[in-house]
C-alpha cells in the first residue's frame, strides 16, 4: 500500500475526503453478507426465543449462548488463522458487530468477550500467551472479561488502587484490590486485570484465570437495562498470578487499556446500528397496525417525522462508522507491514484513530437513544409496557453513553487529540484555521456551486472552517487553561462530530450514485439534504455558544462570529416533504429498507 494513501486520524478536518477512500455498506461482498446472515440466523434461532430467560439471569444460559457462538465460529471472526480464527478484515468484524448488536444483553456479552475480553491478549500477549489462550477464546472454550474500573476510579482509570507485589520467591505477583462493573464477571474464565506494581505511577496488566486462589465475586448487579448481561464486582485477596502472566511490559497497562478502549468505542458504533434498525422495525410495524381516529397512526405527519428522523440518524451513523472502519483497515495493513509485532502494530492503528473512535461512540450512542426514545413515543402507552420489545431496547440503550468511557470524557478526548496533533504539526489545524480567518477578513467567500454535490461539498468545507476557527480562538484565548473550559471543548467536539457525520453521508451518496445511478438513489438525497441542513443549524448553535464564552469584543471574536454566520449558512429545503418521502418508503416496506 502506498504510504500517501494512508489517512491519519482526524485528517478529515483539514482535508476533503475522496469517496474512493471510503467504504460504504453497499459494497459488502458475498462472504461478508454470508457471515452477517449466520449472525442473524443465530439470533433468531438461539437468542430471541430465550430473551426473557436471559434477562432473568438463568444460571449458565448466557455462557451457553457464547459457547454456541464459538461453535459456529462467531467468536473468532477477527482472530488470525494461526490462532484458529477466520482472520477477517476489521470491516467484516464491524458488520458482524452491527448484526449481533440487535441481540440486547447477548450483544453486550458477545462484544465484551470478542473485544476487551480477547483482544488484549491477542494484541499485547507474547507468543506463549497467545498460543495458550487465544484459540480457546476463539472457540468459546474460554470466556473472557476485562477488569479495569474500580469503586473509586471510574473515568480516571489510572487512579485505581489495586496493587501487585512480587512474591519473595519471584514466581508470582500478589494481587489485592477490587474491580466493579465487570461484564461477563459471573462466568468469565480469563480476565485481563489492571493493577499497579509496588508504587508505580501507571498500571500494569495481568492475565488472571478464574480458578486462581484469592478471587471472590459479589452477587450480580441489579441494573436498569441489559439485565441479562452478567455484571459483578470482583475482589482479589492475595491472589497469586504467575509472573509469566504479566501482559505486555511493566507499566504498559494504561497504554493497553486506552488502546483497547479506542477499539471498543468504534465497535460500539457498529453495535448501535443493529439496535437502531431493530427499533425502527418495531416502530414502523406498530405504527402500521395501531389505529386512532379511524386511520393508522403511520398516516399522521408527526409520526412520519419521527420515523424519518429515526432513519436519517441511523443512516448517518452507519455511513460514519463504515467510513471510519475502512480508514482503520487501511491503517492496520500499513502499520502491520511496518513492524514485526502484528498485534502491537494493529493497536497502533487504533491509537492513531482515537478521534474517529470517540466520535463514533458519542454520535452512535446518542443516535440510538433518539431512535429508541421516539420508538417508545410511537408506541404510546404500550411503549411503557414490558410486553413490548421497544421497552427493552429503550432500557438497554442507556448504558451506551456510559460504556467505553462516558460521552463527556470522549468529547474532551476528541478535541484534546486534535489540538495535540495540531501542536505537533501532525495535522495543519492552526494553519488551516488561519486561512479561514483570512477568508472572513476578505469578505469574499466563493459562490456556492450550482451542482448538487458541489453545493454539499461547499457546505462541508465551511463546517470544517467553523470548527477550525473555534479551535484556534479557544486555544489562543485560554492556552494551557483550555483544559478547564470543558463546556467550550464539548461544544467544539459536537461541531466536529456533526461535521464528520455530514461529510460521511455525502461521500456515501456519491459512491451510491456511481454504483446505482441518481434515479435509484433519490430517497438518499432526501436523507442527505435533511441531515446536512440540520447539521448546519446544530453546528451554528454549538459555535455560537462557544464564541460567546471565549472573549467577546476582540477583533478575533468579531471575525469568528462573522465566520460562524457565513459558514453555517445553507439553502433552505422543504424538510417536511423530504421526511415524508423517507417515512413513506419505510411505511410501505414496513421495515428498515435503506
NORFEN-V645384 format. One record per pair of residues at least 24 apart in sequence whose ideal C-beta (glycine too) atoms are under 6 Angstrom apart, sorted by the first residue. I is the first residue (numbers start at 1). GAP is how many residues later the second one is. D is the distance in Angstrom with one decimal. If there is no record, write none. Layout:
i={I:I}
gap={GAP:GAP}
d={D:D}
//
This chain:
i={1:1:6:7:9:9:9:9:10:10:10:10:12:13:14:14:14:17:17:19:19:19:22:22:22:23:23:23:24:24:25:26:32:32:35:36:36:39:39:39:40:43:47:47:54:54:55:55:57:62:63:65:66:66:66:67:70:70:75:75:75:76:79:83:83:84:84:85:89:90:90:90:91:91:94:94:97:97:97:98:98:98:99:101:101:101:102:102:102:104:105:105:105:107:108:108:109:109:112:112:113:113:115:115:116:116:116:117:117:117:118:120:120:120:122:123:123:123:124:124:124:133:142:142:143:143:143:144:145:145:145:145:145:146:147:147:147:147:148:148:149:149:150:151:151:155:157:158:162:163:163:164:164:172:172:172:173:174:175:175:175:176:177:178:179:180:181:182:182:183:183:184:185:185:185:186:186:194:197:200:202:202:203:203:204:204:204:205:205:205:205:206:206:206:207:207:208:212:214:214:215:224:225:225:225:225:226:226:259:259:259:261:261:262:262:262:263:264:265:265:265:266:266:268:268:269:269:269:270:272:272:272:273:273:275:276:276:276:277:279:279:279:279:280:280:281:281:282:282:283:283:284:284:286:287:288:298:304:304:305:306:306:307:307:308:308:308:310:310:311:311:312:312:312:313:313:315:315:316:316:316:317:317:319:319:319:320:320:321:323:324:324:328:354:355:355:358:358:358:359:359:361:361:362:362:362:363:363:365:365:368:369:372:411:411:412:414:415:415:415:430:432:433:433:433:436:436:436:437:440:440:440:445:456:459:459:460:460:462:463:463:464:465:466:466:466:466:467:467:467:469:469:470:470:473:473:473:474:477:477:488:488:491:491:491:492:494:495:495:495:498:498:498:502:502:505:523:526:526:526:529:529:530:530:533:533:536:536:539:540}
gap={332:333:328:320:343:344:346:347:345:408:411:417:488:451:413:414:418:486:490:488:491:492:301:304:485:68:299:303:484:487:297:486:60:63:61:59:63:57:60:61:59:60:56:59:51:174:172:173:163:47:124:41:47:74:77:73:69:70:39:63:65:62:59:51:52:51:54:53:240:235:238:239:234:238:176:231:170:173:174:172:175:176:175:170:173:174:172:173:176:292:121:123:124:164:118:121:75:120:71:72:30:31:149:152:30:144:148:27:28:29:26:72:136:140:221:220:223:224:123:124:132:57:47:48:41:45:46:46:37:39:40:43:46:46:32:35:44:46:46:109:31:32:29:27:29:254:100:96:33:32:33:31:33:68:69:70:68:64:61:64:66:60:59:57:55:53:50:50:52:46:48:46:45:47:49:44:46:59:53:51:49:52:50:51:46:47:49:42:43:48:51:35:39:40:38:40:33:27:24:25:24:171:170:171:173:174:170:173:88:91:92:143:144:88:92:95:87:140:92:96:139:91:94:93:136:52:91:95:51:92:93:96:44:45:93:38:92:95:315:92:93:96:114:30:312:310:311:107:108:92:95:302:306:93:91:302:289:276:279:274:68:72:276:279:271:274:275:61:64:271:275:215:218:219:54:57:212:279:185:189:215:47:50:185:186:189:181:184:39:181:32:36:25:63:59:62:52:55:56:138:141:43:49:45:48:135:134:138:35:36:29:28:25:79:82:77:79:74:77:78:42:36:35:36:39:29:32:33:122:119:122:123:121:50:73:111:42:43:105:36:76:35:102:73:77:98:101:28:29:32:91:94:73:76:77:83:87:76:73:74:58:61:51:54:55:54:48:44:47:48:37:40:41:30:33:26:62:52:55:56:44:49:45:48:37:40:32:34:29:28}
d={5.8:5.7:4.9:4.7:4.5:3.9:5.0:5.9:4.1:5.1:5.7:5.8:6.0:5.6:5.5:5.5:4.8:5.9:5.4:4.7:4.5:4.9:4.8:5.9:4.9:5.9:5.1:3.5:4.7:5.1:5.6:6.0:5.2:5.6:5.8:5.6:4.8:5.4:4.1:5.1:5.5:5.2:5.1:4.8:5.5:3.5:4.3:4.5:5.9:5.4:4.4:5.8:6.0:5.8:5.6:4.4:4.8:2.0:5.7:5.6:5.3:3.4:4.4:4.2:5.1:4.2:5.3:4.7:5.4:5.7:5.3:4.6:4.8:5.6:4.3:4.7:5.2:4.0:5.4:4.5:4.5:4.7:5.6:3.5:3.1:5.2:3.9:5.6:4.1:5.5:4.8:3.1:4.5:5.9:5.1:4.2:5.8:5.6:4.2:5.2:5.7:5.1:5.3:5.7:3.8:5.5:5.6:2.6:5.3:5.8:5.0:4.5:5.8:5.5:5.9:3.7:5.7:4.9:5.4:4.4:5.3:5.9:4.3:5.2:5.9:5.1:5.3:5.2:5.6:4.3:5.8:3.5:4.6:5.2:4.0:5.5:5.1:4.4:5.1:5.6:5.7:5.0:5.9:6.0:5.4:5.0:6.0:5.2:4.1:6.0:6.0:4.3:4.7:4.3:6.0:5.9:4.8:5.5:4.1:4.2:5.9:5.9:5.4:5.0:4.8:4.4:6.0:5.6:5.4:5.9:6.0:5.5:5.7:3.5:5.7:3.5:5.4:4.8:6.0:5.8:4.9:4.7:3.4:4.6:5.2:5.9:4.4:4.0:5.8:3.9:5.1:5.0:5.5:5.7:4.4:5.4:5.7:5.6:4.8:3.5:5.5:5.7:3.5:4.2:5.6:5.8:5.1:5.7:4.4:5.4:5.2:5.6:6.0:4.3:5.2:4.4:4.9:4.5:4.2:3.8:4.7:4.3:5.0:5.4:5.6:4.4:3.3:3.9:5.5:4.3:6.0:4.1:5.8:5.1:5.5:4.3:5.1:4.5:4.5:5.0:5.0:4.5:4.9:5.0:4.7:4.9:5.7:5.6:4.9:4.4:4.7:5.3:6.0:5.3:5.6:5.6:4.8:5.4:3.7:5.6:4.4:5.9:4.5:5.5:3.7:4.1:4.3:4.7:5.9:5.5:5.9:5.1:5.6:5.5:4.2:5.8:5.2:5.9:4.7:5.3:5.4:4.9:4.7:4.1:4.9:4.3:5.0:4.1:5.4:4.8:4.2:5.8:5.6:5.0:5.4:5.1:4.0:5.2:4.3:4.8:5.4:5.9:5.3:4.8:5.2:5.9:5.2:5.8:3.8:4.8:5.1:5.4:4.6:4.7:3.9:5.5:4.8:4.7:5.4:4.9:5.5:5.2:4.0:5.5:3.7:3.9:5.5:5.1:5.5:4.9:5.4:4.3:5.9:4.8:5.8:5.4:5.8:4.7:3.8:4.3:5.5:5.8:5.0:5.9:5.2:5.8:4.8:4.9:4.9:5.8:5.5:5.4:5.9:5.3:5.5:5.8:5.1:5.8:5.0:4.9:5.0:5.4:4.4:5.0:4.3:5.8:4.7:4.8:4.4:5.8:4.6:5.2:5.3:5.1:4.3:5.4:5.5:4.1:5.3:5.4:5.1:5.5:5.6:5.1:5.8:5.3:4.8:4.4:5.4:3.9}
//
